[in-house]
Amino acid sequence: MNKLFILGLAVVTLMGLDEILSKEVRKSNKTDSSEKSILCDDKNPKTVRITYGRVTVLNFPFRPKEIVKVSPAFEFKQIKNDLVLTALRIGSNSNVVIYLEERRCLFNLKSVTEGGDDLLIVKDPKDSQYEVRF
């Protein structure tokens, strides 16, 4: 009788442990970041949320020519078509202007403690416009 009780208790414990672990896996899958797109706009700055202690990558269609930054609260590193951003202070806000071939993009940078952007694909709204001749 004691063996049956111990066996039942072990099964219930393992089932509970399995439930806890599967919830953790589902939770981590929800927090996995997927790539998002953001428009390059020179009139209305787009917000980029940078998680403190993590990097955020802005991927441009081609290599940015010039980066004009104001605040020392963010670190910038350019690697080919990517601009890698790191928040150096919690709660920081700044703006940045990024010059491309014949375009400029304005972004508002915001340092957050969680829920920031990991990878943003920068899209040019002019790329989606096609000239139709009649």
C-alpha positions as CSV (number, residue, x, y, z in Angstrom):
1,M,0.0,0.0,0.0
2,N,2.8,2.4,0.8
3,K,4.6,1.6,-2.5
4,L,1.4,2.4,-4.4
5,F,1.0,5.7,-2.5
6,I,4.6,6.6,-3.2
7,L,4.3,5.7,-6.9
8,G,1.1,7.8,-7.2
9,L,2.8,10.7,-5.5
10,A,5.8,10.4,-7.8
11,V,3.5,10.4,-10.9
12,V,1.5,13.4,-9.7
13,T,4.8,15.3,-9.0
14,L,6.2,14.5,-12.4
15,M,2.9,15.6,-14.1
16,G,3.0,18.9,-12.2
17,L,6.7,19.4,-13.1
18,D,5.9,18.7,-16.7
19,E,3.1,21.3,-16.6
20,I,5.4,23.9,-15.1
21,L,8.2,23.2,-17.7
22,S,5.8,23.3,-20.6
23,K,4.5,26.7,-19.4
24,E,8.0,28.0,-19.2
25,V,8.7,26.8,-22.8
26,R,5.5,28.5,-24.0
27,K,6.4,31.7,-22.1
28,S,9.9,31.8,-23.6
29,N,8.5,31.2,-27.1
30,K,6.2,34.2,-26.7
31,T,9.1,36.4,-25.7
32,D,11.2,35.4,-28.7
33,S,11.5,38.4,-30.9
34,S,10.5,38.2,-34.5
35,E,11.7,40.7,-37.0
36,K,9.5,43.7,-37.5
37,S,9.6,46.4,-40.2
38,I,9.7,50.1,-39.7
39,L,9.3,52.8,-42.3
40,C,12.1,55.3,-43.1
41,D,10.4,58.7,-42.7
42,D,12.0,62.1,-42.9
43,K,9.0,64.0,-41.5
44,N,7.6,61.8,-38.8
45,P,10.2,60.1,-36.6
46,K,9.5,56.4,-35.8
47,T,10.1,55.1,-32.3
48,V,12.8,52.5,-31.7
49,R,12.6,50.8,-28.3
50,I,16.0,49.6,-27.1
51,T,16.1,47.2,-24.2
52,Y,18.8,48.1,-21.7
53,G,21.4,45.3,-21.6
54,R,20.5,44.1,-25.1
55,V,21.2,45.2,-28.7
56,T,18.8,46.4,-31.3
57,V,19.6,46.1,-35.0
58,L,18.3,48.4,-37.6
59,N,18.7,46.7,-41.0
60,F,18.7,49.1,-44.0
61,P,18.2,48.2,-47.7
62,F,21.7,49.5,-48.2
63,R,24.6,50.8,-46.2
64,P,23.9,54.1,-44.4
65,K,26.1,57.0,-45.5
66,E,26.0,59.2,-42.4
67,I,24.6,58.9,-38.8
68,V,23.9,62.1,-36.8
69,K,23.5,61.3,-33.1
70,V,23.0,63.6,-30.2
71,S,22.9,61.8,-26.9
72,P,25.8,59.8,-25.4
73,A,23.1,57.6,-23.8
74,F,23.2,55.3,-26.8
75,E,26.1,53.5,-28.5
76,F,26.1,53.0,-32.3
77,K,28.0,50.5,-34.4
78,Q,27.7,50.2,-38.1
79,I,28.2,46.8,-39.7
80,K,27.5,46.7,-43.5
81,N,23.7,47.4,-43.9
82,D,23.1,47.1,-40.1
83,L,23.2,49.7,-37.5
84,V,23.6,48.1,-34.0
85,L,22.2,50.2,-31.1
86,T,22.9,49.8,-27.4
87,A,21.3,51.7,-24.6
88,L,23.9,52.8,-22.1
89,R,21.4,54.3,-19.6
90,I,17.9,53.2,-18.4
91,G,15.1,55.6,-19.4
92,S,17.1,57.5,-21.9
93,N,15.5,59.2,-24.9
94,S,17.1,60.7,-28.0
95,N,16.8,61.1,-31.7
96,V,19.0,60.1,-34.6
97,V,19.1,61.1,-38.2
98,I,20.4,58.4,-40.7
99,Y,21.3,59.4,-44.2
100,L,21.0,56.9,-47.0
101,E,21.7,57.2,-50.7
102,E,19.1,59.8,-51.5
103,R,17.1,59.7,-48.4
104,R,17.1,60.4,-44.7
105,C,15.4,58.6,-41.8
106,L,14.4,60.1,-38.5
107,F,14.1,57.8,-35.4
108,N,13.3,58.5,-31.8
109,L,15.3,56.2,-29.5
110,K,13.9,55.1,-26.2
111,S,15.7,53.0,-23.6
112,V,13.3,50.5,-21.9
113,T,13.9,47.8,-19.3
114,E,12.0,45.1,-21.3
115,G,9.9,44.6,-24.4
116,G,12.3,46.4,-26.8
117,D,12.9,45.7,-30.4
118,D,15.6,43.2,-31.3
119,L,15.6,43.5,-35.1
120,L,13.9,46.1,-37.3
121,I,13.9,45.9,-41.0
122,V,13.9,49.5,-42.3
123,K,11.6,49.9,-45.3
124,D,11.5,52.8,-47.7
125,P,8.0,53.8,-48.5
126,K,9.2,55.1,-51.9
127,D,10.3,51.5,-52.8
128,S,6.7,50.3,-52.7
129,Q,5.6,53.0,-55.2
130,Y,5.8,52.1,-58.8
131,E,5.7,54.5,-61.7
132,V,3.1,53.5,-64.3
133,R,3.4,55.1,-67.7
134,F,0.4,55.1,-70.1
